[in-house]
Structures are given as C-alpha cells and as structure tokens.
Amino acid sequence: MGKTDKLSVFISLVLRHNPGAAGITLDEHGWADVQKLLEGVSATGRKIDMAVLEEIVKNDSKQRYSFNEDKTLIRANQGHSVPVDVELKEQEPPEFLYHGTADRFLKSIHAEGLKPMSRLYVHLSKDVETALKVGKRHGSPVVLKVRSGAMYREGYKFYLSENGVWLTKMVSKKYLEK
C-alpha cells in the first residue's frame, strides 16, 4: 500500500466515520473545510498538502470523494456511519441490482434481509462483477440479486451516489435472490 493509499484510507475514516480523528467537524451535508482537513491530517503526523489531496480525490478507484466547485470543501460521496445528508436525489433503479457479501453472513441475511449495519444505507451494485469485488473484501464472496424494480414500485426509495453506488435503507428478504 503506497503513501497516498494510506492517506486515502485515513481520509475515508475522517470523512465517513470519525471526523474527530483529524480534529475537524462535518456540516449537516457531510462537507468538511479543506484547509482544516489538511491541517488536521498534518497534525496527526501524516504529510499532506492540497496537491496530494487533489491526487487522492482524482485517482481514488472507487471515486469516494467530491470537492465543491472552488475546492474549499470536500466530502465522502457515501458510506457514512455518522448521520449526514449527502443530498442524494431519489432515482428509479434498474430492475435488478446486486449485493456482494461473504458467505458467512448468508444465514443472517436470509433471516433478516439486508440492513445498513453501521452505515446509513445498504450499498448495491449495478452489476455482478462489482458486487463480487465487494464480496471478496469480506471473505468468501457471494452475490445476491436484489429485485430493486419491484421494491421501487412498492414504495422503497433508491438513491444513486456520485460514484455509481445504489443506496437504499434496507432490503427485505422477500426481494432477494441467490
């Protein structure tokens, strides 16, 4: 893992879960002041400046972060465990979405459906390949097919994050296929 990769992991922690780790706060929409973030990250002994931060945002393979127009604010696009409103617009999902997980979680999922756990939303992928990559991060991967179109028609809300991840509050087991 390279230097910017380690910084990206720390920035993800700060912007999604623990802004206090860099001595900063997030506004109600998850935005952090870039200058304060740079100062806070530097104060932890990690070397960062605006050029490095721009490189992290630009090159992040999952496109986790967004700047505002003048690059004075930054936020994580999704994945928060702290309560923020990242101003997602409700959208109609495709007929099917996919959820990558590990086989060790299947018993619980088949009993209770998909829940956001420590996050604000359940994360869903538009294709099997992406869901498989997600599942591999958690162990022996399993991809579940979600009948998202049926959910939407029955009143469930779906949101599409800046980086293409579909989000919903929960998925009842009746909408899951293996």
Summary of the structure (lengths in Angstrom):
residues: 178
radius of gyration: 17.2
end to end distance: 33.8
largest distance: 50.4
contacts: 537
relative contact order: 0.15
helix: 37%
strand: 20%
